[in-house]
Amino acid sequence: MNIIDNQRIFLNKMEQLKSIVDINARFPLRTISKEFSEICFVNFDDIFTQEFFEGLRSFLIAIKESNLTYAVLDPKPEEYFFSHFHKYPFLDFNIDTSSQEFLADIEADPGDSPADAIVYNSNVIVIFGANARWVIYADRDYEVAIVGSVRLDVKEAFIRGIGQRRILDAADVVEQILPLIYPDSSTSKYLDISRQIRTNYI
């Protein structure tokens, strides 16, 4: 299992995370740094599928990177996860990781608590590489993952890797996903959230 149990490595990963996402913000606020100006979205549940991981590997190869991290930010990695299991909910993968290994790791019991496997207990999860050219911020409450890239060619490589059929834009999120959470589109809550999505991610 590729879960991190070394505090120094965890703290280094957190510093890297803080440079690319606002760890205190939650969607629909702007969660990823402004430098990630090329935006698209995928469904939250996609990030835990074999097909998505295989697409990520293809994407990494295309942009000449080799490693990525799945990092759970909610529940809090230190206050909840480490205090219970003496390890951090950060998983490192590379282009040689098989999809079967990936599925086994995200579904792994961290310690006599199968419900705390990362695939099940991750309200906010960030996926990122080593070179800060792309980032994925996924929020289970809104059933969406924001994909940010620093350049158009990186975004296009991501879309080719993952597949166009999985890709959404901000309008799709407002029109297709948000109504699943707020069925009445006339409510002030729906209108406010849809406004924030359009403001922060277009």
C-alpha positions as CSV (number, residue, x, y, z in Angstrom):
1,M,0.0,0.0,0.0
2,N,1.3,3.4,-1.0
3,I,-0.1,5.4,1.9
4,I,2.2,7.9,3.6
5,D,3.2,7.3,7.2
6,N,6.3,9.5,7.3
7,Q,5.6,12.9,8.9
8,R,8.4,14.7,7.0
9,I,7.1,13.5,3.6
10,F,3.5,14.4,4.6
11,L,4.6,17.9,5.6
12,N,6.4,18.4,2.3
13,K,3.3,17.3,0.4
14,M,1.2,19.7,2.4
15,E,3.5,22.6,1.6
16,Q,3.2,21.7,-2.1
17,L,-0.6,21.5,-1.8
18,K,-0.7,24.9,-0.2
19,S,1.0,26.4,-3.2
20,I,-1.6,25.1,-5.6
21,V,-4.9,25.0,-3.7
22,D,-6.5,27.0,-0.9
23,I,-6.8,24.3,1.7
24,N,-9.3,26.4,3.7
25,A,-11.7,27.1,0.9
26,R,-14.5,24.9,-0.3
27,F,-16.3,24.7,-3.6
28,P,-18.0,26.7,-5.1
29,L,-15.4,29.2,-3.9
30,R,-12.2,29.3,-5.9
31,T,-10.2,26.4,-4.5
32,I,-7.4,26.1,-7.0
33,S,-4.7,28.8,-7.5
34,K,-5.3,31.4,-10.2
35,E,-2.4,30.2,-12.2
36,F,-4.5,27.2,-13.2
37,S,-6.4,29.2,-15.7
38,E,-7.5,26.3,-18.0
39,I,-10.5,24.7,-16.3
40,C,-12.7,21.7,-16.9
41,F,-14.6,19.4,-14.6
42,V,-15.3,15.7,-14.2
43,N,-17.8,13.8,-12.0
44,F,-16.5,13.1,-8.5
45,D,-17.1,9.4,-8.7
46,D,-14.9,9.1,-11.8
47,I,-11.7,9.8,-9.8
48,F,-12.0,6.4,-8.1
49,T,-12.5,4.3,-11.3
50,Q,-10.0,2.1,-13.0
51,E,-10.7,3.9,-16.3
52,F,-10.0,7.3,-14.9
53,F,-6.7,6.1,-13.3
54,E,-5.6,4.6,-16.6
55,G,-6.5,7.9,-18.3
56,L,-4.3,9.7,-15.7
57,R,-1.4,7.5,-16.5
58,S,-1.8,8.2,-20.2
59,F,-2.0,11.9,-19.4
60,L,1.2,11.8,-17.3
61,I,3.1,10.0,-20.0
62,A,1.9,12.6,-22.6
63,I,3.2,15.5,-20.5
64,K,6.4,13.6,-19.5
65,E,5.6,13.3,-15.8
66,S,5.7,10.0,-13.8
67,N,4.1,10.5,-10.4
68,L,0.9,11.7,-8.8
69,T,-0.6,11.9,-5.3
70,Y,-4.2,11.4,-4.1
71,A,-4.5,13.6,-0.9
72,V,-7.5,13.7,1.3
73,L,-8.1,17.1,3.0
74,D,-11.5,16.4,4.5
75,P,-11.6,14.6,7.0
76,K,-8.5,16.4,8.2
77,P,-5.4,14.3,7.6
78,E,-3.8,14.9,11.0
79,E,-6.7,15.5,13.3
80,Y,-8.8,12.6,12.1
81,F,-6.8,10.1,10.0
82,F,-3.4,10.2,11.7
83,S,-4.9,10.3,15.2
84,H,-6.8,7.1,14.5
85,F,-4.5,5.2,12.2
86,H,-1.0,6.7,12.6
87,K,-0.7,7.3,8.9
88,Y,-1.8,10.0,6.5
89,P,-4.5,9.7,3.8
90,F,-2.1,10.5,1.0
91,L,-1.5,7.9,-1.6
92,D,1.4,8.1,-4.1
93,F,1.2,6.5,-7.5
94,N,3.3,6.4,-10.7
95,I,2.9,5.4,-14.3
96,D,4.0,1.9,-13.4
97,T,1.2,1.4,-10.9
98,S,-1.4,-1.0,-12.3
99,S,-5.1,-0.2,-12.2
100,Q,-5.5,-3.2,-9.9
101,E,-3.0,-1.8,-7.5
102,F,-4.7,1.5,-7.6
103,L,-8.1,0.1,-6.8
104,A,-6.6,-2.1,-4.0
105,D,-4.9,1.0,-2.4
106,I,-7.9,3.3,-2.4
107,E,-10.1,0.5,-1.0
108,A,-7.6,-0.6,1.6
109,D,-8.6,-0.7,5.3
110,P,-6.3,1.8,7.1
111,G,-6.6,-0.2,10.3
112,D,-9.6,-2.2,11.5
113,S,-12.0,0.3,9.9
114,P,-13.0,-0.6,6.3
115,A,-15.3,2.4,6.2
116,D,-12.3,4.7,6.4
117,A,-10.8,3.5,3.2
118,I,-10.0,6.6,1.1
119,V,-12.6,5.6,-1.6
120,Y,-15.3,5.9,1.1
121,N,-14.2,8.5,3.6
122,S,-13.0,11.4,1.5
123,N,-15.2,14.5,1.3
124,V,-12.4,16.6,-0.3
125,I,-9.6,15.1,-2.2
126,V,-6.8,16.7,-4.2
127,I,-4.9,14.9,-7.0
128,F,-1.7,16.6,-8.1
129,G,1.7,15.9,-9.7
130,A,5.2,17.0,-8.8
131,N,5.6,19.9,-11.3
132,A,2.5,22.1,-10.4
133,R,1.3,22.1,-14.0
134,W,-2.1,20.6,-13.2
135,V,-4.3,19.9,-10.2
136,I,-7.7,18.2,-9.5
137,Y,-9.8,19.3,-6.6
138,A,-12.7,17.0,-5.9
139,D,-15.7,17.7,-3.6
140,R,-18.0,14.8,-2.8
141,D,-20.8,17.1,-1.5
142,Y,-21.1,18.7,-4.9
143,E,-20.3,15.5,-6.9
144,V,-17.8,17.3,-8.9
145,A,-14.0,17.5,-9.5
146,I,-12.4,20.7,-10.8
147,V,-9.4,20.1,-13.1
148,G,-7.0,23.1,-13.5
149,S,-4.1,23.3,-15.9
150,V,-1.5,26.1,-16.3
151,R,-1.6,25.9,-20.1
152,L,-4.0,24.9,-22.8
153,D,-1.8,22.1,-24.1
154,V,-1.8,20.5,-20.6
155,K,-5.6,20.7,-20.4
156,E,-5.8,19.1,-23.9
157,A,-3.5,16.3,-22.9
158,F,-5.7,15.6,-19.9
159,I,-8.9,15.5,-22.0
160,R,-7.2,13.1,-24.5
161,G,-6.1,10.9,-21.6
162,I,-9.4,10.8,-19.7
163,G,-11.7,11.0,-22.8
164,Q,-13.9,13.8,-24.0
165,R,-17.1,12.1,-22.9
166,R,-16.1,12.5,-19.2
167,I,-15.4,16.2,-19.5
168,L,-17.7,18.9,-18.2
169,D,-17.6,22.7,-18.2
170,A,-19.0,25.2,-15.7
171,A,-22.3,25.4,-17.5
172,D,-22.6,21.6,-17.4
173,V,-22.0,21.6,-13.7
174,V,-24.7,24.3,-13.2
175,E,-27.2,22.7,-15.5
176,Q,-26.6,19.0,-15.0
177,I,-25.0,18.3,-11.6
178,L,-26.3,21.1,-9.4
179,P,-29.9,20.2,-9.9
180,L,-29.2,16.8,-8.5
181,I,-28.3,18.4,-5.3
182,Y,-30.8,21.3,-5.4
183,P,-33.7,20.1,-7.5
184,D,-35.5,23.5,-7.2
185,S,-33.5,25.8,-9.4
186,S,-35.5,28.8,-8.2
187,T,-34.2,28.8,-4.7
188,S,-31.8,31.4,-3.5
189,K,-29.3,28.7,-2.5
190,Y,-29.2,27.3,-6.0
191,L,-29.0,30.7,-7.6
192,D,-26.2,31.8,-5.3
193,I,-24.1,28.6,-5.9
194,S,-24.6,28.7,-9.6
195,R,-23.5,32.3,-9.6
196,Q,-20.3,31.4,-7.7
197,I,-19.5,28.6,-10.0
198,R,-19.8,30.8,-13.1
199,T,-17.8,33.6,-11.4
200,N,-15.0,31.4,-10.0
201,Y,-14.6,28.9,-12.8
202,I,-15.2,30.6,-16.1
